[in-house]
Amino acid sequence: MMNRSLLPTLLLLLLIFSASDELMGRTAEARVCKSQSHHFHGTCLSNHNCAVVCRTEGFSGGDCVGFRRRCFCTRHC
């Protein structure tokens, strides 16, 4: 059985942790904008190669997308 002085301490800690989450707010994930690469030519078979080309275009990365496997560059909006 719990000690009587331990229970209020645990409840206080629980209250502090739940309140700190509300005060700090929820972290919103950044939106990601996509644009088809202007310098990548041909079928996109490697996400890494696509990302490297996109970085030379000033984007943060890139992925091969869709049935036709085109290179789309990504950046935070």
DSSP file (Angstrom, degrees, kcal/mol; ACC not computed):
  #  RESIDUE AA STRUCTURE BP1 BP2  ACC     N-H-->O    O-->H-N    N-H-->O    O-->H-N    TCO  KAPPA ALPHA  PHI   PSI    X-CA   Y-CA   Z-CA
    1    1 A M              0   0    0      0, 0.0     2,-0.1     0, 0.0     0, 0.0   0.000 360.0 360.0 360.0 144.4    0.0    0.0    0.0
    2    2 A M        -     0   0    0      1,-0.1     2,-0.1     2,-0.1     5,-0.0  -0.406 360.0-108.7 -75.8 145.9    1.2    3.5   -0.8
    3    3 A N    >>  -     0   0    0      1,-0.1     4,-1.3    -2,-0.1     3,-0.8  -0.477  27.4-122.9 -67.8 143.1    2.4    5.9    1.8
    4    4 A R  T 34 S+     0   0    0      1,-0.3    -1,-0.1     2,-0.2    -2,-0.1   0.801 111.1  50.2 -62.7 -30.4   -0.1    8.8    2.4
    5    5 A S  T 3> S+     0   0    0      1,-0.2     4,-0.8     2,-0.2    -1,-0.3   0.700 105.0  58.5 -81.7 -18.2    2.6   11.4    1.6
    6    6 A L  H <> S+     0   0    0     -3,-0.8     4,-2.3     2,-0.2    -2,-0.2   0.853  96.8  60.5 -78.6 -35.7    3.6    9.7   -1.6
    7    7 A L  H  X S+     0   0    0     -4,-1.3     4,-2.3     1,-0.2     5,-0.2   0.929 104.6  46.3 -61.6 -49.5    0.2    9.8   -3.3
    8    8 A P  H  > S+     0   0    0      0, 0.0     4,-2.2     0, 0.0    -1,-0.2   0.868 111.8  53.6 -62.2 -33.6   -0.1   13.7   -3.3
    9    9 A T  H  X S+     0   0    0     -4,-0.8     4,-2.2     2,-0.2    -2,-0.2   0.921 109.8  46.7 -65.2 -44.0    3.4   14.0   -4.6
   10   10 A L  H  X S+     0   0    0     -4,-2.3     4,-2.3     2,-0.2    -1,-0.2   0.897 112.1  50.5 -65.4 -40.1    2.7   11.6   -7.5
   11   11 A L  H  X S+     0   0    0     -4,-2.3     4,-2.2     2,-0.2    -1,-0.2   0.891 109.8  51.0 -64.3 -38.9   -0.5   13.5   -8.3
   12   12 A L  H  X S+     0   0    0     -4,-2.2     4,-2.4     2,-0.2    -2,-0.2   0.913 110.2  49.0 -64.6 -43.2    1.3   16.8   -8.3
   13   13 A L  H  X S+     0   0    0     -4,-2.2     4,-2.5     2,-0.2     5,-0.2   0.906 110.6  50.9 -62.8 -41.7    4.0   15.5  -10.6
   14   14 A L  H  X S+     0   0    0     -4,-2.3     4,-2.1     1,-0.2    -1,-0.2   0.905 110.7  49.1 -61.5 -42.1    1.3   14.1  -13.0
   15   15 A L  H  X S+     0   0    0     -4,-2.2     4,-2.2     2,-0.2    -2,-0.2   0.900 110.8  50.2 -63.9 -42.4   -0.4   17.5  -12.9
   16   16 A I  H  X S+     0   0    0     -4,-2.4     4,-2.3     2,-0.2    -2,-0.2   0.926 111.8  47.3 -63.9 -45.2    2.8   19.4  -13.7
   17   17 A F  H  X S+     0   0    0     -4,-2.5     4,-1.3     1,-0.2    -1,-0.2   0.892 114.0  46.5 -66.1 -39.2    3.7   17.1  -16.6
   18   18 A S  H  X S+     0   0    0     -4,-2.1     4,-1.2    -5,-0.2    -1,-0.2   0.866 114.0  48.7 -71.4 -34.4    0.2   17.3  -18.2
   19   19 A A  H  X S+     0   0    0     -4,-2.2     4,-2.4     1,-0.2    -2,-0.2   0.866 106.0  56.6 -72.0 -36.1    0.1   21.1  -17.7
   20   20 A S  H  X S+     0   0    0     -4,-2.3     4,-2.0     1,-0.2    -1,-0.2   0.856 104.2  53.9 -65.5 -33.0    3.6   21.6  -19.3
   21   21 A D  H  X S+     0   0    0     -4,-1.3     4,-1.0     2,-0.2    -1,-0.2   0.897 111.1  45.4 -65.7 -40.2    2.4   19.9  -22.4
   22   22 A E  H  < S+     0   0    0     -4,-1.2    -2,-0.2     2,-0.2    -1,-0.2   0.877 112.2  50.8 -70.9 -37.8   -0.6   22.2  -22.7
   23   23 A L  H  < S+     0   0    0     -4,-2.4    -2,-0.2     1,-0.2    -1,-0.2   0.874 111.6  47.0 -68.6 -36.6    1.5   25.3  -22.0
   24   24 A M  H  < S-     0   0    0     -4,-2.0    -1,-0.2    -5,-0.2    -2,-0.2   0.716 107.6-140.7 -77.8 -19.9    4.1   24.4  -24.6
   25   25 A G     <  -     0   0    0     -4,-1.0     2,-0.3    -5,-0.2    -1,-0.1   0.069  28.5 -59.0  80.7 164.7    1.4   23.7  -27.2
   26   26 A R        -     0   0    0     -4,-0.1     2,-0.7     1,-0.1    -4,-0.0  -0.606  53.0-118.9 -80.6 141.3    1.3   20.9  -29.7
   27   27 A T        -     0   0    0     -2,-0.3     2,-0.4     1,-0.0    -2,-0.1  -0.724  27.5-146.4 -83.6 118.1    4.1   20.8  -32.2
   28   28 A A        -     0   0    0     -2,-0.7     2,-0.3     1,-0.0     3,-0.0  -0.671  15.1-122.1 -85.7 136.9    2.7   21.3  -35.6
   29   29 A E        -     0   0    0     -2,-0.4     2,-0.1     1,-0.1    -1,-0.0  -0.566  30.8-110.7 -77.5 141.4    4.4   19.4  -38.4
   30   30 A A        -     0   0    0     -2,-0.3     2,-0.2     1,-0.1    -1,-0.1  -0.421  30.8-114.7 -71.2 144.0    5.7   21.6  -41.2
   31   31 A R        -     0   0    0     -2,-0.1    46,-2.0    -3,-0.0     2,-0.5  -0.494  25.1-139.1 -75.0 149.9    4.0   21.3  -44.5
   32   32 A V  E     -A   76   0A   0     44,-0.2     2,-0.4    -2,-0.2    44,-0.2  -0.957  10.7-155.9-115.8 124.2    6.1   20.0  -47.4
   33   33 A C  E     -A   75   0A   0     42,-3.1    42,-1.7    -2,-0.5     2,-0.4  -0.780   9.3-156.2 -97.0 142.5    5.8   21.5  -50.9
   34   34 A K  E     +A   74   0A   0     -2,-0.4     2,-0.3    40,-0.2    40,-0.2  -0.929  14.2 174.8-121.2 144.4    6.7   19.5  -53.9
   35   35 A S  E     -A   73   0A   0     38,-2.1    38,-3.4    -2,-0.4     2,-0.1  -0.989  37.6-106.2-145.9 136.9    7.8   20.7  -57.4
   36   36 A Q  E     -A   72   0A   0     -2,-0.3    36,-0.3    36,-0.3     2,-0.1  -0.400  44.6-106.3 -65.8 137.6    8.9   18.6  -60.3
   37   37 A S        -     0   0    0     34,-2.7    34,-0.1     1,-0.1    -1,-0.1  -0.352  22.0-160.3 -65.8 140.1   12.7   18.8  -60.9
   38   38 A H  S    S+     0   0    0      1,-0.1    -1,-0.1    -3,-0.1    -2,-0.1   0.668  90.4  42.0 -91.3 -20.4   13.8   20.9  -63.9
   39   39 A H  S    S+     0   0    0     14,-0.1     2,-0.5     2,-0.0    -1,-0.1   0.614  89.1  93.8-104.2 -15.0   17.3   19.3  -64.1
   40   40 A F        -     0   0    0     31,-0.1     2,-0.4    10,-0.1    31,-0.2  -0.694  57.5-169.8 -83.1 124.5   16.5   15.6  -63.5
   41   41 A H        +     0   0    0     -2,-0.5     2,-0.1     2,-0.1    -2,-0.0  -0.902  41.8  12.3-117.2 144.5   16.1   13.8  -66.8
   42   42 A G  S    S-     0   0    0     -2,-0.4     2,-0.3     2,-0.1    29,-0.3  -0.323 104.5 -23.2  91.9-174.7   14.8   10.3  -67.4
   43   43 A T        -     0   0    0     -2,-0.1     2,-0.8    27,-0.1    27,-0.2  -0.531  63.3-126.4 -74.5 135.0   13.0    7.8  -65.2
   44   44 A C        +     0   0    0     25,-3.2     3,-0.1    24,-0.3    -1,-0.1  -0.737  43.8 155.0 -86.8 110.5   13.6    8.3  -61.5
   45   45 A L        +     0   0    0     -2,-0.8     2,-0.5     1,-0.2    -1,-0.2   0.587  60.1  52.5-109.4 -16.4   14.9    5.0  -60.1
   46   46 A S     >  -     0   0    0      1,-0.1     4,-2.1    17,-0.0    -1,-0.2  -0.970  57.0-160.0-130.1 119.3   16.8    6.3  -57.0
   47   47 A N  H  > S+     0   0    0     -2,-0.5     4,-2.5     1,-0.2    15,-0.2   0.853  97.7  56.8 -60.4 -34.2   15.4    8.6  -54.3
   48   48 A H  H  > S+     0   0    0      2,-0.2     4,-2.2     1,-0.2    -1,-0.2   0.939 107.1  46.1 -64.9 -47.0   19.0    9.4  -53.4
   49   49 A N  H  > S+     0   0    0      1,-0.2     4,-2.1     2,-0.2    -1,-0.2   0.903 113.0  51.0 -62.4 -40.6   19.9   10.6  -56.9
   50   50 A C  H  X S+     0   0    0     -4,-2.1     4,-2.4     1,-0.2    -1,-0.2   0.922 109.8  49.6 -61.1 -45.5   16.7   12.6  -57.1
   51   51 A A  H  X S+     0   0    0     -4,-2.5     4,-2.1    11,-0.4    -2,-0.2   0.877 109.0  52.3 -63.6 -38.6   17.5   14.3  -53.8
   52   52 A V  H  X S+     0   0    0     -4,-2.2     4,-1.4     2,-0.2    -1,-0.2   0.927 111.5  45.9 -64.3 -45.1   21.0   15.2  -54.8
   53   53 A V  H  X S+     0   0    0     -4,-2.1     4,-0.9     1,-0.2     3,-0.2   0.913 111.9  52.2 -63.8 -42.1   19.8   16.9  -58.0
   54   54 A C  H ><>S+     0   0    0     -4,-2.4     5,-2.4     1,-0.2     3,-0.5   0.868 104.5  56.1 -63.7 -36.5   17.1   18.7  -56.1
   55   55 A R  H ><5S+     0   0    0     -4,-2.1     3,-1.2     1,-0.2    -1,-0.2   0.859 103.2  54.7 -64.9 -33.2   19.6   20.0  -53.6
   56   56 A T  H 3<5S+     0   0    0     -4,-1.4    -1,-0.2     1,-0.3    -2,-0.2   0.748 105.4  54.6 -69.7 -21.1   21.6   21.6  -56.5
   57   57 A E  T <<5S-     0   0    0     -4,-0.9    -1,-0.3    -3,-0.5    -2,-0.2   0.424 127.8-100.0 -89.0   0.0   18.3   23.3  -57.5
   58   58 A G  T < 5S+     0   0    0     -3,-1.2    -3,-0.2     1,-0.3     2,-0.1   0.562  82.0 126.2  95.6   9.2   18.0   24.8  -54.0
   59   59 A F      < -     0   0    0     -5,-2.4    -1,-0.3    -6,-0.1    16,-0.2  -0.462  66.4-122.4 -93.1 170.3   15.5   22.4  -52.5
   60   60 A S  S    S-     0   0    0     14,-1.8     2,-0.3     1,-0.2    15,-0.2   0.663  79.0 -41.7 -87.4 -16.6   15.9   20.4  -49.3
   61   61 A G  E     -B   74   0A   0     13,-1.3    13,-2.8    -7,-0.1     2,-0.3  -0.969  54.7-133.7 177.9-168.3   15.5   17.0  -50.9
   62   62 A G  E     -B   73   0A   0     11,-0.3   -11,-0.4    -2,-0.3     2,-0.3  -0.982   5.3-156.1-168.6 160.8   13.5   15.0  -53.4
   63   63 A D  E     -B   72   0A   0      9,-2.4     9,-2.8    -2,-0.3     2,-0.5  -0.978  29.4-109.7-142.6 152.2   11.7   11.7  -54.1
   64   64 A C  E     -B   71   0A   0     -2,-0.3     2,-0.4     7,-0.2     7,-0.2  -0.738  47.7-170.7 -80.1 129.3   10.7    9.5  -57.0
   65   65 A V  E   > -B   70   0A   0      5,-2.9     5,-2.2    -2,-0.5   -21,-0.1  -0.950  26.3  -0.1-131.8 142.9    6.9    9.8  -57.3
   66   66 A G  T > 5S-     0   0    0     -2,-0.4     3,-0.9     3,-0.2    -2,-0.0   0.074  88.0 -61.2  83.8 174.8    4.1    8.2  -59.2
   67   67 A F  T 3 5S+     0   0    0      1,-0.2    -1,-0.2     2,-0.1     0, 0.0   0.846 133.7  51.2 -65.5 -36.4    3.6    5.5  -61.8
   68   68 A R  T 3 5S-     0   0    0     -3,-0.1   -24,-0.3   -25,-0.0    -1,-0.2   0.480 107.8-130.1 -83.1  -2.1    5.8    7.3  -64.3
   69   69 A R  T < 5 +     0   0    0     -3,-0.9   -25,-3.2     1,-0.2     2,-0.3   0.957  39.5 174.3  53.2  66.6    8.6    7.7  -61.7
   70   70 A R  E   < - B   0  65A   0     -5,-2.2    -5,-2.9   -27,-0.2     2,-0.6  -0.730  34.9-112.6 -99.6 152.0    9.3   11.4  -61.9
   71   71 A C  E     - B   0  64A   0     -2,-0.3   -34,-2.7   -29,-0.3     2,-0.5  -0.764  33.5-171.7 -87.7 117.8   11.7   13.3  -59.6
   72   72 A F  E     -AB  36  63A   0     -9,-2.8    -9,-2.4    -2,-0.6   -36,-0.3  -0.950  14.1-140.6-112.7 127.7    9.8   15.7  -57.4
   73   73 A C  E     -AB  35  62A   0    -38,-3.4   -38,-2.1    -2,-0.5     2,-0.3  -0.561  17.1-151.7 -84.7 149.0   11.8   18.1  -55.2
   74   74 A T  E     +AB  34  61A   0    -13,-2.8   -14,-1.8   -40,-0.2   -13,-1.3  -0.909  20.8 160.8-124.5 149.7   10.7   18.9  -51.7
   75   75 A R  E     -A   33   0A   0    -42,-1.7   -42,-3.1    -2,-0.3     2,-0.3  -0.966  45.2 -93.3-155.9 159.9   11.0   21.9  -49.4
   76   76 A H  E      A   32   0A   0     -2,-0.3   -44,-0.2   -44,-0.2   -46,-0.0  -0.629 360.0 360.0 -78.2 133.4    9.2   23.2  -46.3
   77   77 A C              0   0    0    -46,-2.0    -1,-0.1    -2,-0.3   -45,-0.1   0.451 360.0 360.0 -80.8 360.0    6.5   25.7  -47.1
